């Protein structure tokens, strides 16, 4: 079955005063209809740039799509005209941006901002757009939507603003929802409410979700598959249960080991070192300087994706430790 979103060997660079920033390096990923793919990794690893590329939202310049292909629902995104792209954005692919506090226009009511998207993409009258807006406000559990529709962003809490962003994103019934850190700056209770809401919407509408996050707890509960990024490259991809049962890449193991455990007296582990300068990446494995299992030569050539032996057939890892088709002994 063809993927809804198919990204193949995508490379995205940025021209800066420090040199060329390799933000996305040979990224390939697929999302099927109705599934949730989590894209995880520490800040600055290229998650948001990879996601924004699906709608060609990376500004050029300073950004540059160096190579690769992106197909959405059978269409070549790079061959779409400006008007076709405008129809794609918001209509077929919608995005919840990281900061709800700054993503909403403070000079317009939340209703006007949602209705603008409906009128633009669905060609509805103002009356019909208002009715649709009220419906989506109820859908995202906004209390008293008849009153809230005419309020301004500053009159709402952070959780309410995040729900407004979700309402705006789903108002045109997209096939793919990109949720970029959708629970940033929200308390734990509200985080759960927001993620439950997104999961319910996915189940009821059949839309796919690309969940961008660094919170592996959320990934374990809500994702179907996981792709782990490091320094612009996907280093591991697997079904969520498989990845948590056997994290194959040393970076993935480091991320999981850094999660606080439910036991007293335990030591919180961290990954030593820091990510390499994206303007001066090594020719080989970018995780090499921080990896306790690295060997001489790993830094010389970029590792391809290997299948993880004795694991799920869709479990792939970009690590030279798997070159000989054997599982490394991480306990030694």
C-alpha positions in Angstrom: 0.0 0.0 0.0 1.5 3.4 -1.0 2.5 5.7 1.8 0.5 8.9 2.4 3.7 10.8 2.9 6.9 9.4 1.3 10.2 11.3 1.9 13.2 9.8 0.0 16.8 10.8 0.7 16.0 14.4 1.5 18.9 16.8 2.0 18.3 20.4 3.2 21.1 22.9 3.8 21.2 26.5 5.1 23.8 29.1 4.0 25.1 31.0 7.1 28.1 33.1 8.0 29.6 30.1 9.7 29.3 28.0 6.6 26.8 25.5 5.2 24.5 24.0 7.9 23.5 20.4 6.9 20.1 20.5 8.7 18.7 17.4 7.1 20.9 14.6 5.7 19.6 11.9 3.5 16.3 11.5 5.5 13.8 8.9 4.3 10.6 8.2 6.0 7.0 7.1 5.2 3.7 7.7 7.0 0.7 5.6 6.2 -2.9 6.8 6.4 -4.2 6.8 10.0 -0.9 6.1 11.8 1.1 8.2 14.2 4.8 8.4 13.5 6.9 10.0 16.2 10.1 11.9 15.1 12.3 12.2 18.2 15.7 13.7 19.0 17.3 16.5 21.0 16.8 20.2 20.0 18.5 21.2 16.8 18.7 17.8 15.3 16.6 18.8 12.2 13.2 17.4 13.2 11.2 20.6 12.5 13.1 21.3 9.2 12.4 17.8 8.0 8.7 18.2 8.8 8.3 21.6 7.3 9.9 20.3 4.1 6.8 18.2 3.6 5.0 21.4 2.8 8.0 23.2 1.3 7.9 25.7 4.1 11.6 26.1 4.4 12.5 29.6 3.2 14.8 29.6 0.2 17.2 31.3 0.7 18.8 30.8 3.1 17.5 27.3 2.9 18.1 25.0 0.0 16.6 21.7 -1.0 19.8 20.0 -2.2 18.4 16.6 -3.2 15.7 14.1 -2.5 12.0 13.6 -3.3 8.8 14.2 -1.4 5.5 12.6 -2.5 2.2 13.2 -0.7 -0.8 11.2 -1.6 0.8 10.3 -4.9 1.8 13.9 -5.8 5.3 15.2 -6.2 5.5 18.1 -3.8 8.6 19.6 -5.5 6.7 19.8 -8.8 3.6 21.6 -7.4 2.9 25.2 -8.5 2.5 28.0 -6.0 -1.3 27.8 -6.0 -1.2 24.0 -5.7 1.1 24.3 -2.7 -1.3 26.8 -1.1 -4.1 24.3 -1.5 -1.9 21.6 0.0 -1.0 23.6 3.0 -3.7 23.7 5.6 -6.1 21.7 3.4 -4.3 18.3 3.0 -1.4 18.9 5.4 -1.9 21.0 8.5 0.7 21.9 11.2 0.5 22.7 14.9 3.5 24.9 15.5 5.7 24.8 18.6 4.6 28.0 20.5 0.8 28.6 20.8 1.6 31.7 22.8 3.2 33.4 19.8 1.6 31.5 16.9 -1.8 33.2 17.3 -2.4 36.8 16.1 -3.1 38.9 19.2 -5.1 41.4 17.1 -7.7 39.0 15.8 -10.3 36.9 17.7 -9.6 33.1 17.7 -12.8 32.6 15.7 -11.6 35.0 13.0 -8.3 33.1 12.7 -10.0 29.7 12.3 -12.6 31.1 10.0 -9.9 32.6 7.8 -8.4 29.2 7.1 -11.9 27.7 6.4 -12.8 30.5 4.0 -9.4 30.3 2.2 -9.2 26.5 1.7 -12.9 25.4 1.8 -14.4 28.3 -0.2 -17.1 28.7 2.5 -19.3 31.8 3.2 -18.7 33.7 6.4 -21.8 32.1 8.0 -20.8 28.6 7.0 -17.3 29.2 8.2 -18.5 30.3 11.6 -20.7 27.2 12.0 -17.7 25.0 11.1 -15.5 26.9 13.5 -18.1 26.4 16.3 -18.1 22.7 15.5 -14.3 22.3 15.7 -14.2 24.2 18.9 -16.6 21.7 20.4 -14.5 18.9 18.9 -11.4 20.1 20.7 -13.4 20.4 24.0 -13.4 24.2 24.2 -16.0 25.2 26.9 -18.7 27.6 25.9 -17.6 27.8 22.3 -20.3 30.4 21.5 -18.5 32.8 23.8 -14.9 31.8 23.2 -15.2 32.2 19.4 -15.2 36.0 19.8 -12.4 36.2 22.4 -8.8 37.2 21.8 -5.8 34.9 22.5 -4.8 36.9 25.6 -8.1 35.9 27.2 -7.1 32.2 27.2 -4.8 30.0 29.1 -1.9 28.1 27.5 -3.9 24.9 27.3 -6.8 26.7 25.7 -4.5 28.4 23.1 -3.1 25.0 22.2 -6.6 23.7 21.7 -7.3 26.7 19.4 -4.2 25.8 17.4 -5.4 22.2 17.0 -8.9 23.5 16.0 -7.3 25.7 13.4 -5.3 22.8 12.1 -8.2 20.3 11.8 -10.8 22.8 10.6 -10.2 21.7 7.0 -10.0 18.0 7.8 -6.4 17.4 6.7 -5.1 14.0 5.7 -1.9 14.6 7.7 -1.4 16.6 10.9 2.1 17.6 11.8 2.3 18.3 15.5 5.5 20.1 16.3 6.1 19.8 20.1 2.3 20.2 20.7 2.7 20.1 24.5 5.5 22.6 24.9 5.2 24.6 28.2 2.0 22.8 29.3 1.6 21.1 32.6 1.5 17.3 32.8 -2.3 17.1 33.1 -2.9 19.4 30.1 -0.3 17.5 28.1 -2.2 14.3 28.6 -5.5 16.0 27.6 -3.9 17.4 24.4 -2.4 14.1 23.3 -5.6 12.2 24.1 -7.5 14.7 22.0 -5.1 14.3 19.0 -5.3 10.5 19.3 -9.1 10.6 19.4 -9.2 12.8 16.3 -6.9 10.4 14.5 -9.1 7.5 15.3 -12.4 9.3 14.4 -11.2 11.0 11.2 -8.5 8.6 9.9 -5.9 11.4 9.6 -2.2 10.5 10.0 -0.1 12.3 12.6 3.6 13.2 12.5 4.4 13.8 16.2 7.6 15.8 16.7 8.9 15.6 20.3 11.7 14.8 22.6 9.4 13.4 25.2 9.8 9.6 25.0 7.1 9.0 27.5 4.5 10.5 25.1 6.0 8.5 22.3 5.5 5.2 24.2 1.9 5.9 24.8 0.7 7.5 21.5 3.0 6.5 18.6 2.8 3.5 16.3 6.3 3.9 14.9 9.3 5.9 15.9 12.1 7.6 13.9 15.1 8.8 15.9 17.1 11.7 14.5 20.6 12.8 15.4 22.6 15.6 13.6 20.1 15.7 10.7 20.1 12.0 10.0 17.6 9.3 11.0 19.7 6.8 13.0 17.0 4.3 14.0 13.4 3.5 13.0 11.1 0.9 14.4 7.6 0.1 15.7 7.3 1.7 19.1 7.1 -1.5 21.1 10.2 -2.8 19.4 12.3 0.3 19.9 11.5 0.4 23.6 12.2 -3.3 24.0 15.5 -3.3 22.1 16.9 0.2 21.4 19.6 -0.7 18.8 21.5 2.6 18.3 23.7 3.8 21.1 22.1 7.3 20.9 18.6 5.8 21.3 19.9 3.8 24.3 21.3 7.0 25.8 17.9 8.8 25.3 16.0 6.0 27.0 18.6 5.7 29.9 18.2 9.4 30.6 14.5 9.0 31.5 13.9 9.2 35.2 13.0 5.7 36.6 10.3 5.0 39.2 12.7 4.0 41.9 14.4 5.8 44.8 18.1 6.2 45.0 18.7 5.8 41.2 21.2 8.0 39.3 20.0 10.0 36.4 22.1 9.1 33.4 23.2 11.5 30.7 24.8 11.3 27.3 28.4 12.6 27.6 29.6 15.3 25.3 27.6 17.5 23.0 26.3 17.3 19.4 28.8 18.3 16.7 28.7 21.7 15.0 26.3 21.3 12.1 28.6 23.5 10.0 31.5 21.1 10.6 30.1 17.6 10.6 32.5 14.6 10.4 32.4 12.6 7.2 31.3 9.5 9.2 29.1 8.8 12.2 28.2 12.1 13.9 27.7 10.3 17.2 31.2 8.8 17.1 32.8 11.3 19.7 30.0 10.6 22.3 29.7 6.8 21.8 31.3 4.5 24.3 31.1 1.6 21.8 32.7 3.4 18.9 35.7 1.9 17.1 38.5 3.4 15.0 37.2 4.1 11.5 33.6 4.7 12.4 34.2 8.5 12.0 35.4 8.1 8.4 32.3 7.0 6.5 28.6 7.6 7.0 26.9 4.4 8.0 24.0 3.1 5.9 20.8 1.7 7.4 21.2 -2.0 8.5 18.4 -4.4 9.5 18.5 -5.2 13.2 19.0 -9.0 13.5 16.5 -11.0 15.5 14.1 -8.1 15.6 11.1 -6.7 13.8 11.6 -6.7 10.0 11.0 -2.9 10.0 13.6 -2.2 12.6 16.4 -0.3 10.9 19.5 1.3 12.4 22.3 3.5 10.9 25.3 2.2 12.9 28.5 0.4 12.0 28.1 -1.9 14.9 25.6 -3.9 12.8 27.8 -4.1 9.7 28.4 -7.9 10.2 24.7 -8.7 10.8 25.1 -9.4 14.5 23.7 -7.7 17.6 26.4 -5.9 19.6 26.8 -6.7 23.2 26.0 -3.4 25.0 26.4 -5.0 28.4 30.1 -5.6 28.0 
